[in-house]
Every structure is written in C-alpha cells, then in structure tokens.
Amino acid sequence: MTRSPYELSTPPDVLARLHPRLRTYFGPVPPGHVGRGEGVFDVVGTPRRWLWPLLAWFARDAVVFPVWERDVPFTVENRPARVHRGSGTSLEARVAVRAHRTFRFRSGARTMVDAITAEPEGLVDHLGRRGRVSALLRTEVDGTGPDAGALRLVSTRVTFRALGREWCLPALIAPRVTLTERFDDDADLQRVSLVLSAPVVGTLYRYEGAFRYEIAPDTERG
C-alpha cells in the first residue's frame, strides 16, 4: 500500500507519538476506499464582517467562506489522489489525499476543497479546487502534556500561483495556518481546530468541532 503524504514527509519517530486512533486518519486511504467523517463544528468563520468581501473572493475557489455560524453539521471525505506538480519535463504526479469538507450552513451547503501532498521540502496543503494557494506545513506531535498524541500542523510558508509561476508571500504579510487534530477518548470523538491568522490583524477565520471517522469502500466511485 502506498504511504500517505503525512508518512512520506514526517519522521517516523514523530508519527509514533500519534494517538492510535489518529493513525487511521493520517495513514493511507486504500485504493477503492474513502475516509469518511461526520460531526458538528461548534463555530465556523469569523464575526469580523469587514473581512467577508475578501473571504467571498476565496469562496469562489472553495477555500473559505464569508460566514459566522455555530453548531454547523459537516462531513469530510478523504480520497487518495495524484496532484501534478512542476512544469515541462519536471512535471510529476505527487501522492496526495484530496479532502472535501461539506458545511451545512443555514443558507445552504458549501464544500471546502484541499489536497495534501508530500513535496521535497515537506508537507504541502494546496487549497481550493485549483490549488492556487499552497501552505508548507511543519508537523508537530507532543509526546507529553495536555495535547499528547495530537497532531499539529503549522504553516511556515504560503505561496500563491499566478501568471504561470508561484509567488512566495513575505512573512510580514503572509497568513498563518494552525491546525490541531486530537482524539478525545472520553467522548470517543476526533476533535479538530483550525485558525487562520495574519500579522497585526489577528484571526481571519477559524473552525473547531468534533466528528467520528472511518475508512469504508468507496461505493460512490464504484
């Protein structure tokens, strides 16, 4: 079985500290299968309405949405995929996990799309249907403390693809992504928290909630 992007880009001793129930989520999804989760987000979006026009622009590519809602039902589907990276003779098909997170807002369902790949420089998240925005992620797993066994992803570089090339955003203005996934043994739930922030401005967007997850045959794809 092909290893997942997380396994390809993260030292084995780091992944060994993962909670056993998270290893299914961050391990490979076998061909012909789908990783499927269902739960509720306690909050999604931002109450700063002056940011909504900017978020609406990114919503057109299924990255984030101009909302601020509580108790939002959602589903997530993770499927194995290949993402083509590079150009010309250096074009390669990278091992990837493509995720679709469907939020059931009061105004209707909206789906966030991204793809995780293992690149030579590390784990990269390509956001949106076109993957024009990418974030290089640092993987952390605490061995002790309140977050022992949880996986934390922190962006160290953000790039934007335009005019046939990738542009690296300067650290002074680049947004920062922090994603934490942990397993709650008492509730038998996987808990997730994502915060998108920017220098000076602070939090731009966030979601947090809990769900149950399993790997199952992908009957929708035959």
C-alpha positions in Angstrom: 0.0 0.0 0.0 1.3 3.5 -0.9 2.3 5.5 2.2 0.2 8.7 2.9 1.7 12.2 2.4 2.0 12.5 6.1 4.0 9.3 6.4 6.2 10.3 3.4 7.1 13.8 4.9 7.2 13.2 8.6 9.9 11.4 10.6 8.7 8.0 11.9 9.6 8.9 15.5 7.2 11.9 15.3 4.4 9.8 13.9 5.0 7.2 16.5 3.8 9.6 19.2 0.4 9.9 17.5 -2.7 8.7 19.3 -3.5 5.3 17.9 -7.0 6.4 16.7 -5.4 9.2 14.7 -3.1 6.9 12.8 -6.1 5.8 10.7 -6.9 9.4 9.7 -3.3 10.3 8.8 -2.4 6.9 7.3 -3.1 5.9 3.7 -6.6 5.5 2.2 -6.5 2.3 0.3 -7.5 2.4 -3.4 -11.2 2.0 -3.9 -11.9 3.3 -0.4 -12.8 6.6 1.2 -12.1 8.1 4.6 -15.4 9.5 5.8 -16.2 11.5 8.9 -19.4 13.2 10.2 -19.8 15.6 13.1 -20.6 19.2 14.1 -18.4 22.3 14.1 -19.0 24.5 17.2 -18.0 27.6 15.2 -17.1 28.3 11.6 -15.9 31.6 10.0 -15.3 35.0 11.6 -17.6 37.6 13.2 -15.5 40.4 11.5 -17.9 41.2 8.7 -15.4 43.7 7.2 -13.4 40.6 6.2 -16.3 38.9 4.4 -15.7 40.5 0.9 -12.2 39.1 0.9 -13.5 35.7 2.1 -16.2 35.7 -0.6 -13.4 36.0 -3.2 -11.7 32.9 -1.8 -15.1 31.2 -1.5 -15.3 31.1 -5.3 -12.5 28.5 -5.3 -13.8 26.6 -2.2 -11.1 27.8 0.2 -13.0 29.6 2.9 -16.5 31.2 3.3 -17.9 34.6 4.4 -19.9 33.2 7.4 -20.0 33.2 11.2 -22.2 30.3 12.4 -22.4 28.0 15.4 -23.4 24.3 15.6 -22.8 23.6 11.9 -23.2 19.9 10.8 -20.5 18.8 8.5 -19.0 15.8 6.7 -15.4 15.2 5.5 -14.4 12.8 2.7 -10.7 11.9 2.2 -9.7 10.1 -1.0 -6.3 9.0 -2.4 -5.3 11.1 -5.4 -2.4 12.3 -7.5 -1.6 16.0 -7.8 0.6 17.2 -10.7 3.4 19.5 -9.6 6.1 21.2 -11.6 6.2 22.0 -15.3 7.5 20.7 -18.6 9.9 17.8 -18.2 9.9 18.2 -14.4 6.1 17.6 -14.1 5.4 14.9 -11.5 2.3 13.3 -10.1 2.6 13.5 -6.3 0.9 11.2 -3.9 -1.9 13.1 -2.3 -5.0 13.0 -0.2 -7.9 15.1 -1.5 -10.4 16.3 1.1 -13.9 17.6 0.7 -15.4 19.2 3.8 -19.1 20.0 3.4 -20.6 22.5 5.8 -24.3 22.6 6.1 -24.8 26.3 6.8 -28.3 27.8 7.4 -28.0 29.3 3.9 -27.2 26.0 2.3 -24.3 23.5 1.9 -20.9 24.7 0.9 -17.8 22.5 0.3 -14.2 23.3 1.1 -11.6 21.5 -1.0 -7.9 20.9 -0.5 -5.2 18.4 -1.3 -2.2 17.4 0.9 1.0 16.3 -0.9 4.5 15.3 0.2 6.9 17.6 -1.5 10.8 17.6 -1.4 10.6 20.4 1.1 7.9 18.8 3.3 4.1 18.5 3.7 2.2 21.0 1.5 -1.5 21.8 1.6 -3.0 23.0 -1.8 -6.1 25.0 -1.0 -9.2 25.2 -3.2 -10.3 23.5 -6.4 -7.4 24.9 -8.4 -4.8 24.8 -5.7 -3.6 28.3 -6.3 -2.8 28.9 -2.7 -0.4 26.5 -1.0 1.0 26.3 2.5 4.1 24.5 3.5 3.4 22.8 6.9 5.5 21.9 9.9 4.3 18.7 11.6 4.4 18.5 15.4 3.3 15.7 17.8 3.6 16.2 21.5 4.7 13.2 23.5 3.6 14.5 26.9 1.3 17.2 28.3 -2.4 18.0 27.6 -2.1 17.6 23.9 -0.1 14.3 24.0 -0.8 12.3 20.9 -2.4 15.2 19.0 -1.1 16.3 15.6 -0.4 20.0 15.0 0.3 21.5 11.6 1.7 25.0 11.4 2.3 26.8 8.1 5.9 28.1 7.6 5.4 29.5 4.1 2.5 30.5 1.9 2.6 30.7 -1.9 0.1 32.0 -4.5 0.2 30.7 -8.1 -0.5 33.3 -10.8 0.9 34.2 -14.2 2.4 30.8 -14.7 4.5 30.8 -11.5 4.4 30.6 -7.8 4.9 33.7 -5.6 6.0 33.4 -2.0 4.2 35.8 0.3 6.6 37.8 2.6 6.5 36.7 6.2 5.3 40.2 7.3 2.0 39.8 5.4 1.6 36.0 5.0 -1.3 34.4 6.8 -0.5 31.6 9.3 -2.4 28.4 9.4 -2.5 26.3 12.6 -4.4 23.0 12.6 -4.7 20.7 15.5 -6.2 17.2 15.4 -6.6 15.2 18.6 -8.6 12.3 19.9 -10.9 12.6 22.9 -11.1 9.2 24.5 -13.8 10.1 26.9 -16.2 11.3 24.2 -14.9 8.8 21.6 -14.6 11.7 19.1 -11.8 13.2 17.0 -11.6 16.9 17.7 -10.3 19.4 15.1 -9.3 23.1 15.4 -8.1 25.4 12.6 -7.1 29.0 12.9 -6.1 31.2 10.0 -4.4 34.4 11.3 -2.4 37.3 10.0 0.2 39.7 11.4 -1.3 42.8 13.1 -4.9 41.8 12.0 -5.1 38.6 14.2 -7.6 35.8 13.5 -9.1 35.9 10.0 -11.0 32.6 10.0 -11.4 29.6 12.2 -13.4 26.4 12.7 -13.5 23.9 15.5 -15.6 20.8 16.3 -15.7 17.1 16.6 -16.5 14.1 14.4 -16.3 10.3 14.0 -14.2 8.9 11.2 -13.8 5.5 9.4 -12.3 4.0 6.2 -15.0 2.4 4.0 -15.4 1.1 0.5 -16.0 4.0 -1.9 -19.3 2.9 -3.4 -19.9 6.4 -4.9 -16.8 5.9 -7.1 -17.7 2.3 -8.0 
